[in-house]
């Protein structure tokens, strides 16, 4: 199994309190099924406060749809991770999900964006 991260962005569709409650209940049920199938989910919900460093877009924000959550999971490959993500209840509530392979930094490699590195 490999580790993947699902990157959630909530679209511009506002959610009512009822929608948020339903999404939470559906997500809990979905997560139990995925953990039972061996995907070992590790969710991380991001707080509402935001600060930016570096350049931002014309809107004054780094991204039009900010990242709201990260979900780490184990899957056989990108196809398997995509299938798991495709069943996430947040998709029915206007979110979109980016699926990426996760890997630790290369030992001894300089940090990204260090002067003198490409």
N, CA, C and O atoms as a GROMACS GRO file, in nm:
protein
  472
    1UNK      N    1   0.085  -0.118   0.000
    1UNK     CA    2   0.000   0.000   0.000
    1UNK      C    3   0.089   0.124   0.000
    1UNK      O    4   0.197   0.126   0.059
    2UNK      N    5   0.040   0.227  -0.068
    2UNK     CA    6   0.110   0.355  -0.074
    2UNK      C    7   0.024   0.460  -0.004
    2UNK      O    8  -0.096   0.443   0.013
    3UNK      N    9   0.088   0.569   0.034
    3UNK     CA   10   0.016   0.678   0.100
    3UNK      C   11  -0.019   0.785  -0.003
    3UNK      O   12   0.064   0.825  -0.084
    4UNK      N   13  -0.143   0.831   0.003
    4UNK     CA   14  -0.194   0.937  -0.083
    4UNK      C   15  -0.257   1.044   0.005
    4UNK      O   16  -0.295   1.017   0.119
    5UNK      N   17  -0.268   1.163  -0.048
    5UNK     CA   18  -0.337   1.270   0.022
    5UNK      C   19  -0.450   1.319  -0.068
    5UNK      O   20  -0.431   1.342  -0.187
    6UNK      N   21  -0.568   1.334  -0.008
    6UNK     CA   22  -0.682   1.395  -0.076
    6UNK      C   23  -0.686   1.539  -0.028
    6UNK      O   24  -0.691   1.565   0.092
    7UNK      N   25  -0.685   1.632  -0.121
    7UNK     CA   26  -0.685   1.775  -0.090
    7UNK      C   27  -0.823   1.829  -0.123
    7UNK      O   28  -0.862   1.832  -0.240
    8UNK      N   29  -0.895   1.872  -0.022
    8UNK     CA   30  -1.033   1.917  -0.039
    8UNK      C   31  -1.039   2.069  -0.051
    8UNK      O   32  -0.974   2.142   0.023
    9UNK      N   33  -1.119   2.113  -0.147
    9UNK     CA   34  -1.149   2.256  -0.163
    9UNK      C   35  -1.300   2.268  -0.172
    9UNK      O   36  -1.363   2.204  -0.255
   10UNK      N   37  -1.358   2.349  -0.087
   10UNK     CA   38  -1.502   2.373  -0.092
   10UNK      C   39  -1.530   2.477  -0.199
   10UNK      O   40  -1.469   2.585  -0.197
   11UNK      N   41  -1.619   2.448  -0.290
   11UNK     CA   42  -1.655   2.541  -0.396
   11UNK      C   43  -1.732   2.660  -0.342
   11UNK      O   44  -1.738   2.682  -0.221
   12UNK      N   45  -1.789   2.736  -0.432
   12UNK     CA   46  -1.859   2.859  -0.391
   12UNK      C   47  -2.003   2.834  -0.347
   12UNK      O   48  -2.074   2.929  -0.315
   13UNK      N   49  -2.046   2.709  -0.345
   13UNK     CA   50  -2.181   2.676  -0.298
   13UNK      C   51  -2.187   2.687  -0.146
   13UNK      O   52  -2.121   2.611  -0.077
   14UNK      N   53  -2.267   2.782  -0.093
   14UNK     CA   54  -2.278   2.792   0.053
   14UNK      C   55  -2.358   2.674   0.109
   14UNK      O   56  -2.457   2.631   0.050
   15UNK      N   57  -2.314   2.624   0.222
   15UNK     CA   58  -2.382   2.512   0.285
   15UNK      C   59  -2.463   2.559   0.405
   15UNK      O   60  -2.415   2.638   0.487
   16UNK      N   61  -2.585   2.511   0.413
   16UNK     CA   62  -2.669   2.543   0.529
   16UNK      C   63  -2.621   2.460   0.647
   16UNK      O   64  -2.542   2.367   0.631
   17UNK      N   65  -2.668   2.493   0.764
   17UNK     CA   66  -2.635   2.415   0.884
   17UNK      C   67  -2.680   2.271   0.866
   17UNK      O   68  -2.610   2.178   0.907
   18UNK      N   69  -2.796   2.252   0.806
   18UNK     CA   70  -2.848   2.118   0.781
   18UNK      C   71  -2.757   2.042   0.686
   18UNK      O   72  -2.727   1.925   0.708
   19UNK      N   73  -2.713   2.108   0.578
   19UNK     CA   74  -2.620   2.045   0.483
   19UNK      C   75  -2.491   2.003   0.552
   19UNK      O   76  -2.440   1.893   0.530
   20UNK      N   77  -2.437   2.090   0.636
   20UNK     CA   78  -2.313   2.059   0.707
   20UNK      C   79  -2.331   1.938   0.798
   20UNK      O   80  -2.242   1.854   0.807
   21UNK      N   81  -2.444   1.930   0.866
   21UNK     CA   82  -2.473   1.817   0.955
   21UNK      C   83  -2.484   1.688   0.874
   21UNK      O   84  -2.425   1.586   0.910
   22UNK      N   85  -2.560   1.692   0.764
   22UNK     CA   86  -2.574   1.573   0.678
   22UNK      C   87  -2.440   1.529   0.623
   22UNK      O   88  -2.407   1.410   0.625
   23UNK      N   89  -2.361   1.625   0.574
   23UNK     CA   90  -2.230   1.593   0.519
   23UNK      C   91  -2.143   1.526   0.626
   23UNK      O   92  -2.073   1.429   0.597
   24UNK      N   93  -2.146   1.578   0.747
   24UNK     CA   94  -2.068   1.521   0.856
   24UNK      C   95  -2.111   1.377   0.886
   24UNK      O   96  -2.026   1.289   0.902
   25UNK      N   97  -2.241   1.353   0.893
   25UNK     CA   98  -2.292   1.218   0.920
   25UNK      C   99  -2.255   1.122   0.807
   25UNK      O  100  -2.211   1.009   0.832
   26UNK      N  101  -2.272   1.167   0.683
   26UNK     CA  102  -2.239   1.082   0.568
   26UNK      C  103  -2.089   1.054   0.563
   26UNK      O  104  -2.047   0.943   0.529
   27UNK      N  105  -2.008   1.154   0.596
   27UNK     CA  106  -1.863   1.137   0.594
   27UNK      C  107  -1.818   1.039   0.702
   27UNK      O  108  -1.729   0.958   0.677
   28UNK      N  109  -1.878   1.045   0.819
   28UNK     CA  110  -1.842   0.950   0.927
   28UNK      C  111  -1.870   0.806   0.884
   28UNK      O  112  -1.789   0.717   0.906
   29UNK      N  113  -1.985   0.785   0.823
   29UNK     CA  114  -2.022   0.651   0.776
   29UNK      C  115  -1.926   0.606   0.666
   29UNK      O  116  -1.879   0.492   0.666
   30UNK      N  117  -1.897   0.695   0.572
   30UNK     CA  118  -1.804   0.665   0.462
   30UNK      C  119  -1.666   0.630   0.518
   30UNK      O  120  -1.604   0.533   0.473
   31UNK      N  121  -1.618   0.708   0.614
   31UNK     CA  122  -1.485   0.685   0.673
   31UNK      C  123  -1.477   0.550   0.743
   31UNK      O  124  -1.376   0.480   0.732
   32UNK      N  125  -1.582   0.512   0.815
   32UNK     CA  126  -1.582   0.381   0.881
   32UNK      C  127  -1.569   0.269   0.777
   32UNK      O  128  -1.496   0.172   0.798
   33UNK      N  129  -1.641   0.282   0.666
   33UNK     CA  130  -1.633   0.180   0.560
   33UNK      C  131  -1.492   0.174   0.501
   33UNK      O  132  -1.438   0.066   0.478
   34UNK      N  133  -1.432   0.291   0.476
   34UNK     CA  134  -1.298   0.295   0.416
   34UNK      C  135  -1.193   0.239   0.512
   34UNK      O  136  -1.104   0.166   0.469
   35UNK      N  137  -1.202   0.273   0.640
   35UNK     CA  138  -1.109   0.217   0.737
   35UNK      C  139  -1.126   0.066   0.747
   35UNK      O  140  -1.028  -0.007   0.758
   36UNK      N  141  -1.251   0.021   0.741
   36UNK     CA  142  -1.278  -0.123   0.744
   36UNK      C  143  -1.220  -0.196   0.624
   36UNK      O  144  -1.187  -0.314   0.632
   37UNK      N  145  -1.209  -0.125   0.512
   37UNK     CA  146  -1.152  -0.183   0.390
   37UNK      C  147  -0.999  -0.174   0.388
   37UNK      O  148  -0.935  -0.216   0.292
   38UNK      N  149  -0.940  -0.119   0.495
   38UNK     CA  150  -0.794  -0.114   0.507
   38UNK      C  151  -0.727   0.010   0.453
   38UNK      O  152  -0.605   0.010   0.434
   39UNK      N  153  -0.802   0.117   0.427
   39UNK     CA  154  -0.742   0.237   0.371
   39UNK      C  155  -0.678   0.330   0.475
   39UNK      O  156  -0.614   0.428   0.437
   40UNK      N  157  -0.694   0.302   0.603
   40UNK     CA  158  -0.628   0.376   0.711
   40UNK      C  159  -0.633   0.527   0.691
   40UNK      O  160  -0.531   0.589   0.662
   41UNK      N  161  -0.750   0.585   0.706
   41UNK     CA  162  -0.769   0.728   0.687
   41UNK      C  163  -0.712   0.809   0.803
   41UNK      O  164  -0.725   0.770   0.919
   42UNK      N  165  -0.648   0.921   0.772
   42UNK     CA  166  -0.598   1.015   0.871
   42UNK      C  167  -0.640   1.156   0.828
   42UNK      O  168  -0.572   1.219   0.747
   43UNK      N  169  -0.755   1.206   0.880
   43UNK     CA  170  -0.803   1.337   0.837
   43UNK      C  171  -0.737   1.452   0.912
   43UNK      O  172  -0.697   1.438   1.028
   44UNK      N  173  -0.726   1.565   0.843
   44UNK     CA  174  -0.676   1.690   0.902
   44UNK      C  175  -0.765   1.802   0.850
   44UNK      O  176  -0.764   1.831   0.730
   45UNK      N  177  -0.840   1.864   0.937
   45UNK     CA  178  -0.929   1.974   0.899
   45UNK      C  179  -0.855   2.105   0.927
   45UNK      O  180  -0.798   2.123   1.034
   46UNK      N  181  -0.858   2.194   0.831
   46UNK     CA  182  -0.788   2.321   0.845
   46UNK      C  183  -0.880   2.426   0.908
   46UNK      O  184  -0.999   2.429   0.879
   47UNK      N  185  -0.825   2.508   0.994
   47UNK     CA  186  -0.901   2.613   1.060
   47UNK      C  187  -0.936   2.726   0.964
   47UNK      O  188  -0.882   2.733   0.853
   48UNK      N  189  -1.026   2.815   1.005
   48UNK     CA  190  -1.071   2.922   0.917
   48UNK      C  191  -0.971   3.038   0.902
   48UNK      O  192  -0.977   3.112   0.803
   49UNK      N  193  -0.880   3.055   0.997
   49UNK     CA  194  -0.784   3.165   0.988
   49UNK      C  195  -0.680   3.135   0.881
   49UNK      O  196  -0.634   3.022   0.866
   50UNK      N  197  -0.644   3.239   0.805
   50UNK     CA  198  -0.550   3.222   0.696
   50UNK      C  199  -0.450   3.338   0.695
   50UNK      O  200  -0.485   3.452   0.723
   51UNK      N  201  -0.327   3.306   0.664
   51UNK     CA  202  -0.225   3.407   0.640
   51UNK      C  203  -0.152   3.366   0.514
   51UNK      O  204  -0.144   3.247   0.483
   52UNK      N  205  -0.098   3.463   0.440
   52UNK     CA  206  -0.028   3.435   0.315
   52UNK      C  207   0.112   3.492   0.319
   52UNK      O  208   0.136   3.600   0.374
   53UNK      N  209   0.203   3.419   0.260
   53UNK     CA  210   0.339   3.464   0.239
   53UNK      C  211   0.367   3.450   0.090
   53UNK      O  212   0.315   3.359   0.026
   54UNK      N  213   0.447   3.537   0.036
   54UNK     CA  214   0.477   3.528  -0.107
   54UNK      C  215   0.371   3.596  -0.190
   54UNK      O  216   0.291   3.674  -0.138
   55UNK      N  217   0.370   3.566  -0.320
   55UNK     CA  218   0.278   3.632  -0.412
   55UNK      C  219   0.137   3.576  -0.400
   55UNK      O  220   0.118   3.457  -0.375
   56UNK      N  221   0.039   3.663  -0.419
   56UNK     CA  222  -0.100   3.623  -0.423
   56UNK      C  223  -0.159   3.669  -0.556
   56UNK      O  224  -0.101   3.755  -0.624
   57UNK      N  225  -0.273   3.612  -0.593
   57UNK     CA  226  -0.335   3.646  -0.720
   57UNK      C  227  -0.401   3.783  -0.719
   57UNK      O  228  -0.395   3.857  -0.621
   58UNK      N  229  -0.465   3.816  -0.831
   58UNK     CA  230  -0.530   3.946  -0.847
   58UNK      C  231  -0.642   3.967  -0.745
   58UNK      O  232  -0.674   4.080  -0.711
   59UNK      N  233  -0.700   3.858  -0.696
   59UNK     CA  234  -0.809   3.869  -0.598
   59UNK      C  235  -0.757   3.903  -0.460
   59UNK      O  236  -0.835   3.935  -0.370
   60UNK      N  237  -0.625   3.896  -0.442
   60UNK     CA  238  -0.567   3.919  -0.309
   60UNK      C  239  -0.560   3.791  -0.227
   60UNK      O  240  -0.521   3.794  -0.111
   61UNK      N  241  -0.597   3.679  -0.289
   61UNK     CA  242  -0.590   3.550  -0.221
   61UNK      C  243  -0.501   3.457  -0.301
   61UNK      O  244  -0.486   3.472  -0.422
   62UNK      N  245  -0.442   3.362  -0.232
   62UNK     CA  246  -0.354   3.268  -0.299
   62UNK      C  247  -0.433   3.170  -0.385
   62UNK      O  248  -0.379   3.116  -0.482
   63UNK      N  249  -0.557   3.145  -0.352
   63UNK     CA  250  -0.638   3.050  -0.426
   63UNK      C  251  -0.784   3.090  -0.413
   63UNK      O  252  -0.828   3.129  -0.306
   64UNK      N  253  -0.858   3.081  -0.522
   64UNK     CA  254  -0.999   3.118  -0.518
   64UNK      C  255  -1.077   3.023  -0.428
   64UNK      O  256  -1.160   3.067  -0.348
   65UNK      N  257  -1.051   2.896  -0.439
   65UNK     CA  258  -1.114   2.797  -0.352
   65UNK      C  259  -1.007   2.743  -0.258
   65UNK      O  260  -0.930   2.655  -0.297
   66UNK      N  261  -1.001   2.794  -0.138
   66UNK     CA  262  -0.894   2.751  -0.048
   66UNK      C  263  -0.908   2.606  -0.005
   66UNK      O  264  -1.017   2.549  -0.007
   67UNK      N  265  -0.798   2.548   0.033
   67UNK     CA  266  -0.796   2.412   0.085
   67UNK      C  267  -0.864   2.413   0.221
   67UNK      O  268  -0.833   2.496   0.307
   68UNK      N  269  -0.958   2.320   0.240
   68UNK     CA  270  -1.030   2.313   0.367
   68UNK      C  271  -0.991   2.192   0.450
   68UNK      O  272  -1.007   2.193   0.572
   69UNK      N  273  -0.941   2.087   0.385
   69UNK     CA  274  -0.907   1.966   0.459
   69UNK      C  275  -0.807   1.884   0.380
   69UNK      O  276  -0.800   1.892   0.258
   70UNK      N  277  -0.731   1.805   0.453
   70UNK     CA  278  -0.640   1.707   0.395
   70UNK      C  279  -0.676   1.572   0.454
   70UNK      O  280  -0.699   1.561   0.574
   71UNK      N  281  -0.680   1.470   0.370
   71UNK     CA  282  -0.711   1.336   0.418
   71UNK      C  283  -0.604   1.243   0.364
   71UNK      O  284  -0.594   1.221   0.243
   72UNK      N  285  -0.524   1.188   0.453
   72UNK     CA  286  -0.423   1.092   0.414
   72UNK      C  287  -0.486   0.954   0.416
   72UNK      O  288  -0.566   0.923   0.504
   73UNK      N  289  -0.450   0.871   0.318
   73UNK     CA  290  -0.506   0.736   0.313
   73UNK      C  291  -0.407   0.643   0.247
   73UNK      O  292  -0.315   0.686   0.177
   74UNK      N  293  -0.426   0.517   0.271
   74UNK     CA  294  -0.345   0.416   0.206
   74UNK      C  295  -0.427   0.352   0.096
   74UNK      O  296  -0.544   0.320   0.115
   75UNK      N  297  -0.364   0.335  -0.020
   75UNK     CA  298  -0.429   0.273  -0.135
   75UNK      C  299  -0.322   0.201  -0.216
   75UNK      O  300  -0.202   0.227  -0.202
   76UNK      N  301  -0.366   0.111  -0.302
   76UNK     CA  302  -0.271   0.035  -0.383
   76UNK      C  303  -0.200   0.122  -0.485
   76UNK      O  304  -0.080   0.106  -0.508
   77UNK      N  305  -0.274   0.213  -0.548
   77UNK     CA  306  -0.217   0.299  -0.651
   77UNK      C  307  -0.308   0.420  -0.669
   77UNK      O  308  -0.409   0.434  -0.599
   78UNK      N  309  -0.273   0.509  -0.762
   78UNK     CA  310  -0.351   0.630  -0.784
   78UNK      C  311  -0.494   0.597  -0.826
   78UNK      O  312  -0.587   0.666  -0.786
   79UNK      N  313  -0.511   0.495  -0.905
   79UNK     CA  314  -0.645   0.454  -0.948
   79UNK      C  315  -0.732   0.414  -0.828
   79UNK      O  316  -0.848   0.453  -0.819
   80UNK      N  317  -0.674   0.336  -0.738
   80UNK     CA  318  -0.745   0.295  -0.617
   80UNK      C  319  -0.779   0.416  -0.530
   80UNK      O  320  -0.890   0.427  -0.480
   81UNK      N  321  -0.682   0.507  -0.512
   81UNK     CA  322  -0.705   0.627  -0.432
   81UNK      C  323  -0.814   0.714  -0.495
   81UNK      O  324  -0.896   0.772  -0.425
   82UNK      N  325  -0.813   0.723  -0.628
   82UNK     CA  326  -0.914   0.802  -0.698
   82UNK      C  327  -1.052   0.741  -0.681
   82UNK      O  328  -1.151   0.814  -0.666
   83UNK      N  329  -1.061   0.611  -0.682
   83UNK     CA  330  -1.189   0.544  -0.660
   83UNK      C  331  -1.241   0.572  -0.519
   83UNK      O  332  -1.360   0.597  -0.500
   84UNK      N  333  -1.154   0.566  -0.421
   84UNK     CA  334  -1.192   0.597  -0.283
   84UNK      C  335  -1.241   0.742  -0.275
   84UNK      O  336  -1.346   0.769  -0.216
   85UNK      N  337  -1.165   0.834  -0.333
   85UNK     CA  338  -1.202   0.976  -0.330
   85UNK      C  339  -1.335   1.002  -0.400
   85UNK      O  340  -1.414   1.086  -0.356
   86UNK      N  341  -1.360   0.930  -0.508
   86UNK     CA  342  -1.482   0.950  -0.586
   86UNK      C  343  -1.609   0.919  -0.511
   86UNK      O  344  -1.717   0.963  -0.551
   87UNK      N  345  -1.598   0.845  -0.401
   87UNK     CA  346  -1.715   0.813  -0.320
   87UNK      C  347  -1.732   0.903  -0.199
   87UNK      O  348  -1.824   0.885  -0.120
   88UNK      N  349  -1.643   1.002  -0.184
   88UNK     CA  350  -1.651   1.088  -0.064
   88UNK      C  351  -1.775   1.175  -0.070
   88UNK      O  352  -1.801   1.238  -0.172
   89UNK      N  353  -1.853   1.180   0.038
   89UNK     CA  354  -1.976   1.259   0.042
   89UNK      C  355  -1.958   1.408   0.014
   89UNK      O  356  -2.051   1.472  -0.035
   90UNK      N  357  -1.842   1.465   0.042
   90UNK     CA  358  -1.820   1.609   0.021
   90UNK      C  359  -1.843   1.648  -0.125
   90UNK      O  360  -1.879   1.762  -0.154
   91UNK      N  361  -1.823   1.554  -0.217
   91UNK     CA  362  -1.842   1.583  -0.359
   91UNK      C  363  -1.988   1.621  -0.388
   91UNK      O  364  -2.015   1.700  -0.478
   92UNK      N  365  -2.080   1.563  -0.313
   92UNK     CA  366  -2.222   1.595  -0.332
   92UNK      C  367  -2.259   1.730  -0.271
   92UNK      O  368  -2.370   1.779  -0.291
   93UNK      N  369  -2.167   1.789  -0.198
   93UNK     CA  370  -2.192   1.919  -0.133
   93UNK      C  371  -2.105   2.030  -0.191
   93UNK      O  372  -2.077   2.129  -0.124
   94UNK      N  373  -2.062   2.013  -0.315
   94UNK     CA  374  -1.992   2.119  -0.385
   94UNK      C  375  -1.841   2.123  -0.369
   94UNK      O  376  -1.777   2.216  -0.418
   95UNK      N  377  -1.782   2.026  -0.302
   95UNK     CA  378  -1.637   2.025  -0.287
   95UNK      C  379  -1.572   1.960  -0.409
   95UNK      O  380  -1.637   1.886  -0.482
   96UNK      N  381  -1.445   1.990  -0.430
   96UNK     CA  382  -1.368   1.913  -0.526
   96UNK      C  383  -1.247   1.857  -0.453
   96UNK      O  384  -1.204   1.910  -0.350
   97UNK      N  385  -1.194   1.749  -0.507
   97UNK     CA  386  -1.087   1.677  -0.439
   97UNK      C  387  -0.973   1.652  -0.536
   97UNK      O  388  -0.994   1.600  -0.647
   98UNK      N  389  -0.854   1.688  -0.494
   98UNK     CA  390  -0.732   1.658  -0.570
   98UNK      C  391  -0.665   1.540  -0.501
   98UNK      O  392  -0.654   1.538  -0.378
   99UNK      N  393  -0.621   1.442  -0.578
   99UNK     CA  394  -0.558   1.322  -0.523
   99UNK      C  395  -0.411   1.324  -0.563
   99UNK      O  396  -0.378   1.335  -0.681
  100UNK      N  397  -0.322   1.314  -0.463
  100UNK     CA  398  -0.178   1.317  -0.489
  100UNK      C  399  -0.110   1.206  -0.410
  100UNK      O  400  -0.149   1.174  -0.298
  101UNK      N  401  -0.006   1.150  -0.470
  101UNK     CA  402   0.079   1.055  -0.397
  101UNK      C  403   0.156   1.135  -0.291
  101UNK      O  404   0.192   1.250  -0.314
  102UNK      N  405   0.180   1.073  -0.179
  102UNK     CA  406   0.252   1.137  -0.069
  102UNK      C  407   0.384   1.063  -0.051
  102UNK      O  408   0.388   0.940  -0.050
  103UNK      N  409   0.490   1.138  -0.035
  103UNK     CA  410   0.618   1.075  -0.006
  103UNK      C  411   0.696   1.167   0.086
  103UNK      O  412   0.681   1.289   0.080
  104UNK      N  413   0.778   1.110   0.171
  104UNK     CA  414   0.858   1.194   0.260
  104UNK      C  415   0.967   1.264   0.181
  104UNK      O  416   1.001   1.222   0.070
  105UNK      N  417   1.024   1.372   0.237
  105UNK     CA  418   1.135   1.440   0.171
  105UNK      C  419   1.253   1.345   0.153
  105UNK      O  420   1.270   1.250   0.229
  106UNK      N  421   1.332   1.372   0.054
  106UNK     CA  422   1.451   1.292   0.029
  106UNK      C  423   1.553   1.326   0.137
  106UNK      O  424   1.586   1.443   0.155
  107UNK      N  425   1.605   1.227   0.210
  107UNK     CA  426   1.704   1.256   0.315
  107UNK      C  427   1.826   1.327   0.257
  107UNK      O  428   1.880   1.286   0.155
  108UNK      N  429   1.867   1.433   0.324
  108UNK     CA  430   1.985   1.506   0.285
  108UNK      C  431   1.963   1.607   0.173
  108UNK      O  432   2.055   1.681   0.138
  109UNK      N  433   1.843   1.611   0.116
  109UNK     CA  434   1.815   1.707   0.008
  109UNK      C  435   1.788   1.844   0.070
  109UNK      O  436   1.728   1.852   0.177
  110UNK      N  437   1.832   1.952   0.004
  110UNK     CA  438   1.801   2.085   0.057
  110UNK      C  439   1.652   2.113   0.046
  110UNK      O  440   1.586   2.060  -0.044
  111UNK      N  441   1.597   2.195   0.136
  111UNK     CA  442   1.456   2.230   0.127
  111UNK      C  443   1.424   2.297  -0.007
  111UNK      O  444   1.511   2.360  -0.067
  112UNK      N  445   1.301   2.284  -0.053
  112UNK     CA  446   1.259   2.346  -0.177
  112UNK      C  447   1.274   2.497  -0.167
  112UNK      O  448   1.263   2.554  -0.058
  113UNK      N  449   1.299   2.562  -0.279
  113UNK     CA  450   1.312   2.708  -0.288
  113UNK      C  451   1.429   2.764  -0.210
  113UNK      O  452   1.429   2.881  -0.172
  114UNK      N  453   1.529   2.681  -0.186
  114UNK     CA  454   1.650   2.729  -0.122
  114UNK      C  455   1.737   2.794  -0.229
  114UNK      O  456   1.752   2.738  -0.337
  115UNK      N  457   1.794   2.913  -0.201
  115UNK     CA  458   1.880   2.977  -0.301
  115UNK      C  459   1.987   2.879  -0.350
  115UNK      O  460   2.052   2.810  -0.272
  116UNK      N  461   2.002   2.877  -0.482
  116UNK     CA  462   2.102   2.788  -0.542
  116UNK      C  463   2.047   2.655  -0.583
  116UNK      O  464   2.120   2.574  -0.640
  117UNK      N  465   1.918   2.628  -0.556
  117UNK     CA  466   1.856   2.503  -0.602
  117UNK      C  467   1.762   2.534  -0.715
  117UNK      O  468   1.702   2.642  -0.718
  118UNK      N  469   1.745   2.442  -0.810
  118UNK     CA  470   1.656   2.468  -0.923
  118UNK      C  471   1.512   2.473  -0.884
  118UNK      O  472   1.425   2.493  -0.968
   0.00000   0.00000   0.00000
